[in-house]
Amino acid sequence: MPTYNTDELKNRFIVIEGIDGAGTTTQVRLLGETLIARGFSCMVTAEPTMNHIGQLIRTILSGEDMVVPTTVAHLFAADRNEHLYGKNGIMESLKSGSLVISDRYVLSSLAYQGTTCGHRLPWLLNSAFPAPGLTLLFEVDPEICIARIRSRLKKEIYETLEFQRRVQTMYERMAYRLSNKGWRIERIDGSKDIESVQRQIESIVFAFLGFEC
């Protein structure tokens, strides 16, 4: 595995996390657009990725393929390793001077795979991945999230109220654990309207980057 200066991550790597339907994908896009409009070079990305490993994960999440939960945990870790260190990946972008905004990262695996197969394996698989500089964790009632998801044409296997409640609990447990290991995790009230959430995020992100919003 290549060796990089982790300060590159601390300074320019931002992750947005939350349960399904929390609004992370929308806000990652909006944040990327705002940063680019302000003159920043910015890579906007997501996990699972669109590479071949990520595509396999997506077929599993859609219910098209059936595998055991521990296999999914290994696949997410493999996808993340390629996302970080592969061609045109996160580290390459950071090294070029770009900001990187990712929709999900390590905390997502600790929450989702921690729920499906216990916390030990996901923690082991993800413990060597570097911390981002800033993680924004959305706090939204799972019932609100499920109501948002109902309008989607395609549903994923995790998109049930009972499961999302369990994932949210695991998010809290794992966020607490990562915070104790030095991760900077800020909470976002994702139950508000899109514009209000966007303002919350921009205020925190621009302060993190050392600029006025």
C-alpha positions as a Markdown table, in Angstrom:
| # | Residue | x | y | z |
|---|---|---|---|---|
| 1 | Met | 0.0 | 0.0 | 0.0 |
| 2 | Pro | 1.4 | 3.4 | -0.9 |
| 3 | Thr | 2.6 | 5.8 | 1.8 |
| 4 | Tyr | 1.0 | 9.3 | 1.9 |
| 5 | Asn | 1.1 | 12.3 | 4.2 |
| 6 | Thr | -2.1 | 11.9 | 6.2 |
| 7 | Asp | -2.2 | 15.7 | 6.7 |
| 8 | Glu | -3.5 | 15.7 | 3.2 |
| 9 | Leu | -6.6 | 13.9 | 4.4 |
| 10 | Lys | -7.0 | 15.9 | 7.5 |
| 11 | Asn | -7.0 | 19.2 | 5.6 |
| 12 | Arg | -9.1 | 18.3 | 2.6 |
| 13 | Phe | -11.1 | 15.1 | 3.0 |
| 14 | Ile | -14.8 | 15.6 | 4.1 |
| 15 | Val | -17.3 | 12.8 | 4.5 |
| 16 | Ile | -21.1 | 13.0 | 4.9 |
| 17 | Glu | -22.8 | 10.1 | 6.7 |
| 18 | Gly | -26.3 | 9.0 | 7.7 |
| 19 | Ile | -28.9 | 6.3 | 7.3 |
| 20 | Asp | -30.8 | 5.7 | 4.0 |
| 21 | Gly | -33.1 | 8.6 | 3.2 |
| 22 | Ala | -31.2 | 11.0 | 5.5 |
| 23 | Gly | -30.4 | 13.2 | 2.5 |
| 24 | Thr | -26.6 | 12.7 | 2.3 |
| 25 | Thr | -26.5 | 12.3 | -1.5 |
| 26 | Thr | -28.3 | 15.5 | -2.1 |
| 27 | Gln | -26.1 | 17.5 | 0.3 |
| 28 | Val | -22.9 | 16.0 | -1.0 |
| 29 | Arg | -23.9 | 17.2 | -4.5 |
| 30 | Leu | -24.9 | 20.7 | -3.2 |
| 31 | Leu | -21.7 | 21.1 | -1.2 |
| 32 | Gly | -19.6 | 20.1 | -4.1 |
| 33 | Glu | -21.4 | 22.7 | -6.3 |
| 34 | Thr | -20.9 | 25.4 | -3.7 |
| 35 | Leu | -17.2 | 24.6 | -3.3 |
| 36 | Ile | -16.5 | 24.6 | -7.0 |
| 37 | Ala | -18.5 | 27.9 | -7.4 |
| 38 | Arg | -16.2 | 29.4 | -4.7 |
| 39 | Gly | -13.1 | 28.4 | -6.7 |
| 40 | Phe | -12.1 | 25.2 | -5.0 |
| 41 | Ser | -10.9 | 22.1 | -6.9 |
| 42 | Cys | -13.2 | 19.4 | -5.7 |
| 43 | Met | -13.8 | 15.7 | -6.2 |
| 44 | Val | -17.3 | 14.6 | -5.4 |
| 45 | Thr | -17.6 | 10.8 | -4.8 |
| 46 | Ala | -19.5 | 8.1 | -3.1 |
| 47 | Glu | -19.4 | 4.6 | -1.6 |
| 48 | Pro | -20.1 | 2.0 | -2.9 |
| 49 | Thr | -18.1 | 3.3 | -5.9 |
| 50 | Met | -19.0 | 2.8 | -9.6 |
| 51 | Asn | -16.0 | 0.5 | -10.1 |
| 52 | His | -16.4 | -3.2 | -10.6 |
| 53 | Ile | -16.4 | -4.0 | -6.9 |
| 54 | Gly | -18.8 | -1.3 | -6.1 |
| 55 | Gln | -21.1 | -2.4 | -8.9 |
| 56 | Leu | -21.1 | -5.9 | -7.4 |
| 57 | Ile | -22.1 | -4.4 | -4.0 |
| 58 | Arg | -24.9 | -2.5 | -5.7 |
| 59 | Thr | -26.4 | -5.7 | -7.2 |
| 60 | Ile | -26.3 | -7.3 | -3.7 |
| 61 | Leu | -28.0 | -4.3 | -2.1 |
| 62 | Ser | -30.7 | -4.3 | -4.8 |
| 63 | Gly | -31.5 | -7.9 | -3.9 |
| 64 | Glu | -30.3 | -9.3 | -7.3 |
| 65 | Asp | -27.5 | -11.3 | -5.7 |
| 66 | Met | -27.6 | -13.1 | -2.4 |
| 67 | Val | -24.4 | -13.4 | -0.2 |
| 68 | Val | -23.8 | -13.8 | 3.5 |
| 69 | Pro | -23.3 | -10.5 | 5.5 |
| 70 | Thr | -19.6 | -11.2 | 6.2 |
| 71 | Thr | -19.0 | -11.3 | 2.4 |
| 72 | Val | -20.6 | -7.9 | 2.1 |
| 73 | Ala | -18.3 | -6.5 | 4.8 |
| 74 | His | -15.3 | -7.7 | 2.9 |
| 75 | Leu | -16.5 | -6.3 | -0.4 |
| 76 | Phe | -17.1 | -2.9 | 1.1 |
| 77 | Ala | -13.6 | -2.9 | 2.5 |
| 78 | Ala | -12.1 | -3.9 | -0.8 |
| 79 | Asp | -14.1 | -1.2 | -2.6 |
| 80 | Arg | -12.9 | 1.4 | -0.1 |
| 81 | Asn | -9.3 | 0.3 | -0.5 |
| 82 | Glu | -9.5 | 0.8 | -4.3 |
| 83 | His | -11.5 | 4.0 | -3.8 |
| 84 | Leu | -8.6 | 5.4 | -1.6 |
| 85 | Tyr | -5.5 | 4.1 | -3.3 |
| 86 | Gly | -6.6 | 3.2 | -6.9 |
| 87 | Lys | -6.2 | 5.2 | -10.1 |
| 88 | Asn | -8.1 | 8.5 | -10.0 |
| 89 | Gly | -9.0 | 7.7 | -6.3 |
| 90 | Ile | -9.2 | 9.8 | -3.2 |
| 91 | Met | -5.4 | 9.9 | -2.4 |
| 92 | Glu | -4.5 | 10.8 | -5.9 |
| 93 | Ser | -7.0 | 13.7 | -5.8 |
| 94 | Leu | -5.8 | 14.9 | -2.5 |
| 95 | Lys | -2.2 | 14.7 | -3.7 |
| 96 | Ser | -3.1 | 16.9 | -6.6 |
| 97 | Gly | -4.5 | 19.6 | -4.2 |
| 98 | Ser | -8.2 | 18.9 | -4.6 |
| 99 | Leu | -10.8 | 18.7 | -1.8 |
| 100 | Val | -12.6 | 15.4 | -1.7 |
| 101 | Ile | -16.2 | 15.1 | -0.6 |
| 102 | Ser | -17.5 | 11.6 | -0.1 |
| 103 | Asp | -21.0 | 10.3 | 0.4 |
| 104 | Arg | -20.2 | 7.6 | 3.0 |
| 105 | Tyr | -16.9 | 6.1 | 4.2 |
| 106 | Val | -15.6 | 4.0 | 7.1 |
| 107 | Leu | -18.4 | 5.0 | 9.6 |
| 108 | Ser | -21.0 | 3.7 | 7.1 |
| 109 | Ser | -19.4 | 0.2 | 7.2 |
| 110 | Leu | -19.1 | 0.2 | 10.9 |
| 111 | Ala | -22.8 | 1.0 | 11.2 |
| 112 | Tyr | -24.4 | -1.1 | 8.4 |
| 113 | Gln | -22.1 | -4.1 | 8.5 |
| 114 | Gly | -21.8 | -3.8 | 12.2 |
| 115 | Thr | -25.6 | -4.3 | 12.3 |
| 116 | Thr | -25.6 | -7.3 | 9.9 |
| 117 | Cys | -22.6 | -9.2 | 11.1 |
| 118 | Gly | -21.5 | -7.7 | 14.4 |
| 119 | His | -19.0 | -4.9 | 15.1 |
| 120 | Arg | -15.8 | -6.9 | 15.3 |
| 121 | Leu | -15.3 | -7.9 | 11.6 |
| 122 | Pro | -16.1 | -4.4 | 10.2 |
| 123 | Trp | -13.8 | -2.8 | 12.8 |
| 124 | Leu | -11.0 | -5.2 | 11.8 |
| 125 | Leu | -11.4 | -4.7 | 8.1 |
| 126 | Asn | -11.6 | -0.9 | 8.4 |
| 127 | Ser | -9.2 | -0.1 | 11.2 |
| 128 | Ala | -6.2 | 0.7 | 8.9 |
| 129 | Phe | -8.1 | 3.2 | 6.7 |
| 130 | Pro | -7.1 | 6.8 | 7.5 |
| 131 | Ala | -9.6 | 9.2 | 9.2 |
| 132 | Pro | -11.0 | 12.1 | 7.1 |
| 133 | Gly | -10.5 | 15.6 | 8.4 |
| 134 | Leu | -14.2 | 16.1 | 8.9 |
| 135 | Thr | -17.2 | 13.8 | 9.1 |
| 136 | Leu | -20.8 | 15.2 | 9.1 |
| 137 | Leu | -23.2 | 12.7 | 10.6 |
| 138 | Phe | -26.9 | 13.3 | 9.8 |
| 139 | Glu | -29.4 | 12.9 | 12.6 |
| 140 | Val | -32.9 | 12.1 | 11.3 |
| 141 | Asp | -35.8 | 10.1 | 12.7 |
| 142 | Pro | -35.8 | 6.8 | 10.7 |
| 143 | Glu | -39.5 | 7.2 | 10.1 |
| 144 | Ile | -38.9 | 10.4 | 8.3 |
| 145 | Cys | -36.2 | 8.7 | 6.2 |
| 146 | Ile | -38.4 | 5.8 | 5.3 |
| 147 | Ala | -41.2 | 8.2 | 4.3 |
| 148 | Arg | -38.7 | 9.8 | 1.9 |
| 149 | Ile | -37.6 | 6.5 | 0.5 |
| 150 | Arg | -41.2 | 5.4 | -0.4 |
| 151 | Ser | -41.2 | 7.5 | -3.5 |
| 152 | Arg | -38.1 | 5.7 | -5.0 |
| 153 | Leu | -38.8 | 3.4 | -7.8 |
| 154 | Lys | -36.1 | 0.9 | -6.7 |
| 155 | Lys | -35.7 | -0.2 | -3.1 |
| 156 | Glu | -32.6 | -1.8 | -1.5 |
| 157 | Ile | -32.5 | -4.6 | 1.0 |
| 158 | Tyr | -31.6 | -2.4 | 4.0 |
| 159 | Glu | -34.4 | 0.1 | 3.4 |
| 160 | Thr | -36.9 | -1.0 | 6.1 |
| 161 | Leu | -37.8 | 0.9 | 9.2 |
| 162 | Glu | -36.7 | -1.8 | 11.7 |
| 163 | Phe | -33.3 | -2.1 | 10.0 |
| 164 | Gln | -32.7 | 1.6 | 9.8 |
| 165 | Arg | -33.5 | 2.0 | 13.5 |
| 166 | Arg | -30.8 | -0.6 | 14.3 |
| 167 | Val | -28.3 | 1.1 | 11.9 |
| 168 | Gln | -28.9 | 4.5 | 13.5 |
| 169 | Thr | -28.2 | 3.0 | 16.9 |
| 170 | Met | -25.0 | 1.5 | 15.5 |
| 171 | Tyr | -24.0 | 4.8 | 13.9 |
| 172 | Glu | -24.2 | 6.4 | 17.4 |
| 173 | Arg | -22.1 | 3.7 | 19.0 |
| 174 | Met | -19.4 | 3.7 | 16.3 |
| 175 | Ala | -19.3 | 7.5 | 16.0 |
| 176 | Tyr | -18.6 | 7.7 | 19.8 |
| 177 | Arg | -15.9 | 5.1 | 19.4 |
| 178 | Leu | -14.2 | 6.9 | 16.5 |
| 179 | Ser | -14.5 | 10.3 | 18.3 |
| 180 | Asn | -12.5 | 8.8 | 21.1 |
| 181 | Lys | -9.9 | 7.8 | 18.6 |
| 182 | Gly | -9.6 | 11.4 | 17.4 |
| 183 | Trp | -12.0 | 11.6 | 14.5 |
| 184 | Arg | -13.8 | 15.0 | 14.1 |
| 185 | Ile | -17.5 | 14.2 | 13.8 |
| 186 | Glu | -20.1 | 17.0 | 13.7 |
| 187 | Arg | -23.8 | 16.4 | 13.9 |
| 188 | Ile | -26.3 | 17.7 | 11.3 |
| 189 | Asp | -30.0 | 18.0 | 11.9 |
| 190 | Gly | -31.1 | 16.3 | 8.7 |
| 191 | Ser | -34.8 | 16.5 | 9.5 |
| 192 | Lys | -34.9 | 20.2 | 8.3 |
| 193 | Asp | -35.6 | 21.4 | 4.7 |
| 194 | Ile | -32.9 | 21.0 | 2.1 |
| 195 | Glu | -31.8 | 24.7 | 2.3 |
| 196 | Ser | -31.6 | 24.8 | 6.1 |
| 197 | Val | -29.5 | 21.6 | 6.1 |
| 198 | Gln | -27.3 | 23.1 | 3.3 |
| 199 | Arg | -26.7 | 26.2 | 5.4 |
| 200 | Gln | -25.7 | 24.1 | 8.5 |
| 201 | Ile | -23.2 | 22.1 | 6.4 |
| 202 | Glu | -21.7 | 25.1 | 4.7 |
| 203 | Ser | -21.2 | 26.9 | 8.0 |
| 204 | Ile | -19.3 | 23.9 | 9.4 |
| 205 | Val | -17.3 | 23.1 | 6.3 |
| 206 | Phe | -16.1 | 26.7 | 5.6 |
| 207 | Ala | -15.1 | 27.1 | 9.2 |
| 208 | Phe | -13.2 | 23.8 | 8.9 |
| 209 | Leu | -11.4 | 25.0 | 5.7 |
| 210 | Gly | -10.6 | 28.3 | 7.4 |
| 211 | Phe | -12.8 | 30.5 | 5.2 |
| 212 | Glu | -15.9 | 32.6 | 5.8 |
| 213 | Cys | -19.2 | 31.1 | 4.6 |
